[in-house]
Each structure stands twice: as C-alpha cells, then as structure tokens.
Amino acid sequence: MLREIDNNIWVAEQPLKYWGLEVGTRMTVIRLPTNELIVISPIRTDSTTIHQLNEIGNVAYIIAPNLYHHLFVSDFKAIYPEAQLWIAPGLDSKKPLLSADRVITNDRGKITEQLDYLLFDGFKVLDLSGPSILNEFVFFHKSSRTLILTDTAFHFNDSFPLKTRLAAKLFGVYDQLIPSVLEKVATREKEKVKNSVQKILCWDFNRVIMAHGSIIEDNGKKKLKDGYERFLGISL
Ligand SMILES: [Fe+2]
C-alpha cells in the first residue's frame, strides 16, 4: 500500500526481520512534474501497490541505492520494462544478471532537477564475510525537503513491536536517529563518514526517510547530526 507523506512523495512498507527482530522495510516514490515516478529501494510487488503506482504516474526510474537493497528491482523492471534501472556501483558485478541501464559512478549528481544524490562514502556493513562496503547513495527531494536514506540510519520508536523496542532500549538507541549499529563496529573510515555526513547536512532537508525505522517528520537535520556525533564519536 502506498502512503502519501507530502506533495509528490509516497512510501510503501513491508515487514522484514533482521537478526530475529522486526525492523520493517520501506520504499520511496517520487513524482516528477512530468508525471514520471522514481522508485527508490523497491519492496516486494503486490497488485494493490502496482495499481496505486499506475494511478499516480508512470514508473520511469527504478533505483537500487546500495549493494543490499536489490532484491525486488528485477520484479519492478519486469513490470515496467521501459523504466530506467539505476544501480549502485559494485552491484553490477555482485548481481550480473541485473540488467541495469545505468551504474551510478559519480559521487554526486542528480536524477532530475527535483532529486539530488550523493554517495555515502566510508560506510560499511557486517555480513557473513565480515565488513563489506555498502556503496549507498542517498537522495534529497527538494520540494518536500526530504532526505532519503536506506541502510545508513535507523530510527526505532513506539511504532515497532516490543522485541525491537527492547533491543533498541538495550543499545540505548530507542527513539533516536542512529547510524546503523553495525556501522559503529564495522567502519574504520570515520573521516570518510564524517565528510559524507557533512555533505548531506548541506542539503536543506527537514524530513528523513530510511528503509528501516520510523520516518522523522520534523527537525531531521538536527537529529541526523546528533545521531552521528553521539554514536560515531565524530564532531560535525
Ligand atoms: Fe536494509
């Protein structure tokens, strides 16, 4: 189900478990003045969501923003073969069967005039093989003043089930915008992370969307800054 959160921006959410905890996952949809839609970090398709998408515009771009959020991009591309699939660098070799139209290679740029992007450099995640590069691109939707993150921050509050809330409280991160907890142990490149956050803070955003966590509707810039300063021990 799509949910409109501001003019020309929607989200859709699904349950997702991570290390046994319900963390949810979310995709974001931006509508351009041309009525074209940009789908960032697609979730599993269902007929209701596809119907809603078709009601609000024409899917023209599908974006896999990092090396991990690619599971459903092929499904979307199959439904919308005319749409351009843009992927994070490295995903082309990780998933060679994805038929991407563009690998995002420059550190910053724009999809269109309404949507800027930049690489969140230095961010790593832990997977089975150890710390792995994430290569996440983050986005700024100008008209709604929204920052769109995927895995680079979490925000767990009372909208999450008890177990997730308890875990967040245990880690001292409940109801705060936090860098990925794993990033704290995985990253050894604080300067790169700091530079990335500083670039993000130059954008004039108020709302923060992330794939896992409640949307921060207000004061997002301060919460992002505070979260990174506190949990990564960097001063911005
Ligand atoms: Fe994720």
Boltz pocket constraint, residues with backbone or C-beta under 6 A from the ligand:
constraints:
  - pocket:
      binder: B
      contacts: [[A, 68], [A, 69], [A, 150], [A, 151], [A, 211], [A, 212]]
      max_distance: 6.0
